Amino acid sequence: MMQKNLSALVATMFAAIAFSTASVGESQSRVVDNDPQELTLQVAASSAEKSERPILIPRDDLMQRADLYDINLSPDGRWLSYRRENDQRNELWLHNIASGEDNRVMANSEDAEVEWSGDGKLLWLPDNKGLAVFDIDSMKGRRIVRYDADRGQRFWGVDHNAPNVAILREKIPVKGEWRYRYLAVDGSGKTRLLRETERTLLHLLLDQKGKLRYASGYDGEKFDTVIWRFEKKGRHELMRCPLPQQCRPVAFHESDAGEILWALAHNGENLMSLQRLKGGAIEWHIVHSDPRGISDAVSLLMQPGNSDWLALAYRPDRVEWYGRTPAMKSHLEKLRKQFPRANLDFTTSNDNERWLLRASKANWQYDRYFLYDVEHQSLASIFSEERKALIPSAHLIESVAVNWQGKDGMTLYGYLYLPKGIPLARAPLIAILHGGPYNRSNGDNDVATQLLVNRGYIVFKPNFRASTGHGVNYVTAARGDFGKEGVLDDIISGMDYLLANGIGDKNKQAVLGHSFGGYASLLAVTHYQDRFVFAVPSAAPVDMAWTMADIAIEGGSAISSEGPPIDILFPGYGVPYGEPTWHELMHRDSPIAHADELNVPVYLWAGAKDDRVALESLVRYFAESNAEFKPALLIDPESGHSPRERLNVEALAWLIEASADKHFGGGVTPPSRELEKFLNKNFQKGSAGLLESN
C-alpha cells in the first residue's frame, strides 16, 4: 500500500482517541423521563440488541483501503482527477466526465500533491523537489520550478479566483530575522513577488489578475490572527482574533457598488460563523451561525463569482447543511433524503451546474462519490465498482451521537458505537480517547473502533472539554486541568451516564488512546485503578508538563516553529503554563509519579523515532512500574509519533485487539508470520506476555 493511502489508514486508525476516570456511582446522572437523548439511546440500544450478530471480521479486511481515491472535480466541471494503486505504484489519472475516457497523468504520484487551477486547464503537481504542471488540452506535463533549498522554497497553495497562478513561499534570513516571501508562479514557471512579511501568512485571496487582495496571518506578541486588505499604500487591518479564536477570509466580490469580503470567523463570538464586510463599512455583519447554537461553521459554498453565499455547513454531531436560497434548500433536502444520517461534502464547478458529492457514514467502509446535475437534479454514482467495499455496511456499526452533563453541569458531546446481537448491559465498555487535546472525534469510520465493536465491545468516544468544533468556551473550558480532575472527570461522567442507562458492564471497562489520549488513558488507570480492567496507551506522555517543556525546547512536529510558541499558545487556550503551580500539579498527578503503584494491566506502544513524546520517558515508566503489574511495551523501531507503513500500523491494531481479547474474550485475528516476527523482536524484555496468551 502506498504512503499517501497509508496516511489515510493511520488517520482512520486513530480518528478518535482521549481518556477516563472515577468509580461508578460518583456521577451517575440518569436523564429524566422522555428526554430526547434518553429516547435516542433506548432506540439505538434496542435496535442493536435485536440485530443479528455479525461475523468476526478479519483485522486485515478492516484495514484494507480503496485502491481508487483522492477524487477531485475540476473547476470547469469537465474532469475528475483521482489516484489509483497499481502494482505498488500510486498512479494519477484524469477521467473525462462527458466521454468516460481515462488518461494517466503520472505513473507514480507518490510524493506529489494535486491541485486544479481555477479554470480547470492545468493541474499543479508540487512535490518535494519543485513544481510541475500538466496541461489538460495537450495532455502533457513538465517541471517548471525546482526549489531553491537555500531560500526554503516550497509550494504554498492556489486560489481559484486567480486561475493562472499558483503560490510559492520562501523563508529567508535577513539581518538575523526570518522573512517570508510569497511568490506567484504562472504556468511557464515565471515568478513575481506578491508580498514579503515578518511572520507567516495563513490564508491568501488573490484577485483575477493574480494580485494579493486579502490575507490573514499572525500579528503581535500574542500571535493574534488578523485579516488584512492589501492596497498600493500598504495593508489595512479588518479583523483581529486573539487566541484561540480563528478568522480567515474565504471569498470576496468586486462590483461597481463596492467590494464584499466574506470570512469564517469567531471575531469575539463563541462560535465561528459566516461574516460579511461590505465596502466602506466598519463593522462586520454575522450572516449565518449554527441554528442549534453548539457548533462552529466547518464548510462554505459560494455562488458563481462569489456574489453571495450558497450553503453553509456545521457539525454539531453530523454534518448539517443550510442553504440560502429556496432552490439550494430544495437541493440539500433532496440529498438529505437520499442519504439519511450521512455526512455530505461538496465540490462545485465554477458555474455551479455540477457538484461532486462525497457521502460518508461510520458503517460504510469507504466513502461514496456521486456527480449531481443541478439543472436536472439527477445523481450519478461514480467509481462504485472500483471502490466497492469489502465489508457490507450491515456488518459495520453506525455511530450514535450522545451528550451528557459533566461534573459541573457543562453539556458535553461524544459518540457511541453499539455492537449488534449482544445484551448491552453485559457488554464491555471501552473508551477511545482522541489526541490533542485540541482535537475532536467526529463519529466517523475508523479501524480501531470497528475492530473492537465487531468483537462485541461498546466503544465510547467522548469530546471532553478542550475538544474543538464546539466554540471558544468549550475549547478553553479545561483551563489546563489535565490531571486527575477536569478533562478526566468529563470522560468518567460520560461513562457513568452510559452505565446508568444500561449501556455497558461496570465490571468490564477499559480505556485506550493515542498521544494525549494515551496520556489520558494512563491517567485513568493511575487514579481509578479499581475501575478499569486494562489500558492501551500509545505514544503516551507520562508527564504532561515534561512533554510540553521538552517540545518548547526541542521543537519537533507537535508545534509549528512559525506559529505561537508553547508559552503563548497554551495560555491562549486558558492553560496557566507560566505558573509553577500548574507544573507542580501536572507532576503530582502524572502517571510517572505513580508508576510504582500500578496494579492494572497496561499495554504500551512507542515509536523509536517519535519527536513529540521522548522514547526514554516511556522506557522509564516501564522500568519504574510495579514489578507485579509490569506493562507490556512494544517499541516500533521504524515509526515516529504514529506508525505509517502497513506492518507497523497493523502491529498497533493487533496490540489493541489482542489486549481486549485477553481480558474480554471477544476474539483476535492471529498475526501473520511477518507480524509475529515483528512483535517477538520488538516487545521489550519483561513485557507482560500477549503473544503467548493469543
N, C-alpha and C positions, 0 to 999 in steps of 0.2 A: 504494500500500500504506500502511496506516495506521501511526501511530507505535508503538503497542504491539506490533503484529506485526513492525514493523521492528526493534524492540529484540530480539525473539526471533531475527530474522535475523542481527543483529550477534552475538548470543550463539552461534549456530550457526556463524557465520563464524569466530569466534575461540574456539571451545570449548576449544582447547588450543594453547598456544604457549610455548617456553623457550630452550635454547642448546647449543653443542657445540664440541669441540677435541681435538687430538693427532694424531700421524701413525699410520697403520695399522701395527700390529705392536707398539706400545708396550704395549697391554693386551689383546691378542687371547687371551682365555682360553676356548678351546673346552671345552664341558661334557663330562663323562665319558660313556662309552657307557651307554645305557639310562637316562640321566637323563630324567625325565618332561618337563622343559622342552624338551630337545632333540627328544624324540619329538613333542611338540606342534608344534614348528617344522617338523619334517620332514613331518608330515602336512599342515599348513597350506600349506607350500610346494609339496608335490606336488599337492595339490588345486588350488591357484591356477594352476600351470603347465599342468595338464591341462584347465582350464576354457576355454571359448570366449571369445575376446577380445570385450568389449562394444563397442557402437557409441560413437562420440565424442559425448558428451552436451553439448549447448549449455550454455554458462555460465548463460544466463537460466533454463533449465529447472531447474538445480540450485538456483538462488536463489528459486524460487517457493515461497511458504509456503501452507499450507492456508487457505482462506477462512473456515473454521469452526474455532474454537479457544477456549482458556480455558474448558474444560468442568469444571463443579464439581457435586457431588451435594449436595442439601440434607440437613441432619442428620436430618430426619424420613423421608428416603428416597423422597419423593414427586416431587421435581423435579430437573431439571438446568438450571443456568444456562450460557449459552455466548455467545460473541461471533461475529458474522458480518460480513464485509466486503461492502458493497453500495454500488456507485457512489461509491467513495471515502469512504464513511461506515462507522464502526465501531459496528454495532448490537449492543445487548444483548437477548438473548431468554431466555425460560423455556420449558422442554419438560416437559409433564405426562407422566410415565412410564406411568401407567395408561391414559390416553386417547389419548396420542400427539399431543395438541394443542400448538401453539406460540403463545406470546403475546410480542409485542415490549414490552420494558420501556423502552428508550431508543433514539431514532433515531440518536443519536451519543454513544457512551460513551467517546470518545477520551481524555478526561482523568480518567475515573472508575475507581476501584478497585471491586471487587465482593467483599463478604463476607456470608456467610449468618449469620443469628442462630442461636443454639444450638438453638432449637426448630424452625427452618425456616419460621417465619411471616413473617420480614422479610428483605429484602435491604438491607444497609447500603451506601450508594453515596457514599463520600467522593471529593471532587475538590480542586483547589487553592483553591476558594472556600469550601468548607464541607462539610456532611454532609447527604445526603438519605436517605430511607428509601422502600422500595417494599413495600407491604403485599400479601401473597400472596392473602389472602381477597378483598379488594376489587379487586385488580389496579390499584391507584392508588399513585402516588408523590408525595412532596412534600419540599421542603427544610426541615430542622428546625434547622440550625445554620449561621450564617455566621461564619467565623473572625474573631476579633479579631486583626488583624495586630500591634497594639501589644503583645499578650500572647504572640505567637509561637505561636498555636494551630495544631494540626494533628491529623489522625487518627492514633491510635496502634495500634489493633487491636481484636480481640474475643476473648473467652474463651467457648467454647461451654458451659462449665459454668454460666455466668450468661446465660441465653438472652435476657433483656430489655434488655441494656445493651451499648453499645459504649464504647470508651475514647478520650478525647482527652487531648492533652498540651499544657501551656503552658510557656513558657520566659520567665521574667520577671526583671528585675534588682531585687535587694533589698540596699540598703546596699553597692552596688558588687560584689555577687556574684550569679551566676546561681542561680535557684531553679527547680526543675522541679515542676510541679503536674499530677497525674493525676486526670482527671475522668471519672466515669461519666455517660453520657448515655442516656436512655431513648428510646423511640420517639416521644415527643411533643416531644423536644428539651430536656427538663428535665435539668439537670446537678447533680451534687453532687461534693464533693471526696473522692477516695479516699486520696491521700497527697501530701505535699509533701516533696521531697528536695533535698539539696545536689548530688547527681550523678544523671545519667540512669539510669533502670532499664532492664534488658534484657529481662526476661520477667516477666509477672504471672499469678497464678492467683487467680480470684475464687471465692467460694462461690456457692451458688444464689440468694442474696439480693443478689448483686452487691457484696459487701464484700470488700476486699482480704484475702487469707489468706496467700499466699506470693509472694515475688518474688526476682529476682536482679538484681544491679547492681554497679557498680564501687565499690570502697572502698579507702581508704588511699593513701599516696604512690605505691605501685607499681601501683595500679589492679588489685588482686586482684578476681576475680569472687566474690561472696558470695551465698549463698542465705539468706534470712531468713524467719522466720514472724512474722506480724503479729498482735498481740493488743491488747487495750484498754490495757495498760500500756506498749506500745511494741513494738519488734521484737526478735527473738531470733535470733542467728546460728546456722545449722545446718551450713553447709559453706563453706570458703574455698578458692578455686582460684587460685594465683598464675599469672601469665602464663608460658607460653602455654596453660596448662590452661583448659578450659572446663567450666562446670557450669550446668545450667538445670533448674528444676523443670518437670515435664511434666504431672503429674496428681496429685490427692490424693483420698482416700476417707474419708468420715466414717461411723462406726458406733458402736454402744454400746460396742464393745470398744476404741474409740480411733481415732485418725487414722493413716493411712498416706500418706506422701509418696513420690512416685516422681520420680527425676531421671536425666537423661542427663549423665554427668559423668566427668571424669578422677579428681578427688579424690585426687591423689597417685599415681595409677597411670599407666602409659604410654598405655594405650588407653582411650578413652571407652566406658563400659559403662552398663547399666541398673542403678541402685542404688535401694535402698529404706530408708526410715527409718520405723520403727513408733513410734506414740505412746509417749512415756516413755523410749524408747531413746536412747542417747548416740551409739552408733556406727552408721554406715551399713553396709548389707549389699549386696555385689555379687550381683545376681540373675542376670545373664547378661552374658557378654562373648564376643567373637569366638572361636568354636571353633578357627579357624585361627591365631589369635594375631597377626594382621597388620593389622586394620582397626578404626577407630573405629566405634561404632554410628552409624547415619545416619537411622533411621526407626523409629517405635514405633506399635503399635496397642494400645489398651486395651479391656478388656471393658466392657460397659454398666455405667455407674455408677462406673467406674474402680476396681472392687473388686480387679482383678488385671490383669497384662499379658496380652496375647493373642498378639502376634507382634512380633518384633524383627528389623531388617534391618542388614546390614553391606555394605560394598562393597570387599572385598579386590581384586577385579578387576571382576566383575559383581555386581549386587545379589543378595544371598543372604538369604532369609527363614528364620527359625526360629520355629516355633510352640510354645506352652507346653503345650497340651492335645492329646490324641490326635486329636480332631476337627479342631483347627486344623492340625495337621501333615498330616492327610489332605487338607484343602482345598488347602494350599500345594503338596503333592506333585502333586495333580491339575492344578493350574495350571502347575506347572513342566513337566510332561509336555506340556501343551497348547502352551506357549510356550518350547521349549528355547532356552537361551542368551539369552533376552530379559531385560531389566531390568523388573521389575514394581513398580508403585507403587499403593497402595490408599487409598481414602477409604471409610470405613464409615458406615452410618447409626447413629443412636443405639442402636437395638435390635440392631445387628449382623446384621440379616436381609438387607440388601442392600449390596453393595460396588460402587464404581466402580473399575474396573481400567484402568490405563494401562500398556500394554506398549510397549517401545521396543527397537530394535536399530540398530546402526550402518548396516546395509544396508536399513533401512526409511526412506524419505524422510520420512514422517510417523509420529508415534506413533499407536497404535491403541487405541481405547477400547471397553470392554465393561461390561455390567452382570452381576453374578454374584448369583444367588439362592442363599443359603446353605442353606436348607432342602432345596431340590430339587437343589442342586449343578449348576445349569444356567447356561450362559454365553450371553449375547446381545450381538452386536456392535451398536454404536450409531454413527450418523453415518458409516457406512462409505462411502456414496456421496458425501456432502459432503466427506469427507476422502480421497477416492480419490487415490492417489499418481500423479503424472505420470510418474515413472520406476519401472519394475519393480525389485523387490528384487534380481533376478538381475543387473541392470546396476550395482548398487552393491556396496560391499565391506564385509564384516563385520570387526570388529576382532579381533585375536588378543592376548590378554594375555601379556606376557613378563616375565621377571625375569632379572637378571644380577648379577654381583659387581662392585662398584666397586673403585677402585684400592686401597682399604684393606680390602677384603673385605666391606664392607657390602652386604647384599642390597638391590637397587633394583628398582623396578617401572615398567612402562610399557605401551604398546600399539603394535601393528604392523598396518599395512594393506597387503596384498599385491595388486598388480594381477593381473588374470587373463590367461591365454594368452600370457605372456611368460617367457622364461628369466630367472629372478630373479637369477642371478649376473651378468647383464649389464645389469640394470635400474638406473637412477639411484636413489640413496638420499637422501631429503630428511627432515631432522629438523624437525618443527614443535614449537616450544617455548612452553610456557604462561607467562602473565604472573604477576605477584605480587611476589616469588617465592612468597608463601604462598598457593598455589592448587594446583590439580591438573588433570590430564587424566583424563577418565572413560571414554574409549573409545567415545564416542557418535558420532552422525552430525553432521558439520559440513561446511559448504560447501567450505572451503579444502581439507580432506582429500580429500573425494570428487572434487573437481575435479582434484587432482593425481594421484590413483590412477587415475582414468579415463583420464588422459593417458599412463599407463604407468609411473608413478614409484612406488617404495616409499615409504611415509610411516611415520616412527618418531616416537612421541610419548612421550618419557621423563618420568617423575615423579622428577626428581632430588631429592637431599636438600634439605630446606626445603619440599617439597611437603606439602600437608595430606592428612588422611584415614588416615594410617598411624601415628598416635600422636605423642606428645610427643618421643620420642627421634629420630624420623625428621625432624620439622619443625625441630628445633633442631640437627641434625647438621652443618649447613653452618658454623655458628659464624661467620657473616659472611664466609666465604671466597667472595666473589662476583667474584674477579679471574680470573687465568688458570689457577687451580687450583680445587680444591674442587668446586663445582657443575659447572663446565665439564668437569672430569675425569669426572664421572658420565655426562655425555652422550656424551663421546668413548668411554668404556669400553663404553657401550651400543651405539654404532655399530660399534665394533671386534668386539663379541660377535656382532652380526648378520653382519658381513662374514666372520668366521671360520666361520660356519655356512652360507655360500653365499647369504646374503641381501644383495644389492646389489653394485654395481661400485665398487671402491675409487677408481677414477678419475672417478666421476660422483657426487660428494657435494655437497649444498647444505644451507643452513640458513635458516629464517625464523622470525619470532616477532613478537609484539606486546607493547609496554610492556617489562616486564622481559625477556620473551622476545626482544624486539627488541634490547635491550642485550646479551643473551647471544649473539645472532646476530652482532652487531658484534664482540664479544669473540672469537668463533670465527674469523672471517676476519682479525682483528687478530693473533692469536697462532698461528694454524695456516694460514697463507696458502697453503701448498703442498697443503693437503688439500681445500679447498672450491673449487668451481667458481664459485659466486655466493652471495649472501645477499639476503634481502628483509626488512630490519628496519623495522617500523612503530611510530610513537610511541615511539621508542627513546631512552632516556637515553644520552648519550655519556660520562657520568661518573657512576657510582652515588652517590658521596659528594656531588657537587654537587647532584644532583637531590634527594637526601634533605634536604640542608641548605636548599635552596630551598623544599621543601614545609614544612619545620619553621618557616620564617619566614613564608611567604606563605599557607600553608594550601591550600585547594582541595579537590577531590573525592577525592583519593588517601587522605585520612585524616580520620576524623570529628573535628570540633572538640570533641565531647563525650566522646571516648574517650581512651585513653592517648596523650600526645604522643610524637613520634618518639624523644626521648631516654629515654623509658620503654619504649615498645613494642619497639624494636629490641633493647635489652639483654634484654628478657623472652624474646626468641627466640634468645638466645645471641650476638647481634651486639655486638661491642665498640665501639659507636657513639661512646662518650665518650672513646675512646683516640685520640690524634693519630696513632699508628702505623697504625691501621686506615684513616684518611682518606688517609694518605700512600700506603698500599698500593693503595687504590682509584684514586687519582690516577695512580699509576705504571703500573698495569695497564690504565687506561681506554682506550677506543677513541680519544678525542680526543687523548690524549698520543702516539698513534702514527698519526694521520691521514695525515701526510705519507709514511708507509711503505706505505700501502695499495696492494696490487697484485692485488686480487680485485674483480671487478665487484660493485657494491653498488647496490641499488635501494631508496631510502628513501621512506617516506611520513610526512607530518607533518600534524597538524591545526592550523590557524592559531589556533584558539580553545582549544587544549589548556592546561588549568590544572594539569597534572601534570608534563609534560615541556615546558620552555620551547622555543618555536619557534626562538628565537635560538640555542640550543645546537646544533640540527641544521643551521641555516644556517651556523654557524661551522664545524662538521665538514665540511660540503660545501665551504666555501671553502678550508679548510686541507688537504683531501685531496690526495694525489699527483695532479698535473696529468695524468699519463699514464693514470691509472685514476680519473678524475673520476666520482663516483657519479651516478646519476640521482636527482633529488629532486622528488617530487610533493607540492606543498603544497595541501591541501584548504582553501579559504578559509572554508568553512561549518561545518567539523567541529571538535569538541573532541578529547578523548583517543581517541575511537573515532568512526567515521562512523556516522550514524544514518539519513539519508534514502537511498532506494533507489539513486539515481545515485551517491552518494558511496560506498556500500558496494560497488557494482559496480566503481567505479574502482580500489579496492584489490584486489578479486578479480582484475580484469584485470591489474593490476601483477604479481601473483603468477603468474598463468597465462602471461602474455607473457614474463616473465623466464625461467621454466622452459623454455618453448618455444624461446627464443633460444639456450639453451645445451644443451638435451637433445632438442629437436625433437619433443616429444610432441603438438603441435598447440595452437591457440588459436582461440577464437571471436572473429571480427573485432568491433571495437567498433561500436556504433550511431553514427549521426551525432551524436546528443546527447552520447554518451560521448566520441567522438573530439574534439568541440569542447571539452569539459571538460578532457580530457587535454592538448590543444595549448595551452590557455590557462594551465594550472596546473603543467606541468612547468617547472622553473626553467631559465633560460638557461644553457647549458653542460652540461646533463644528458646523460648517455650516452643515445643515441637508442634507444628501444624501438619507438616508433610506426613509424619507418622500416623497422626490421627485421621488423616484423609486417605 
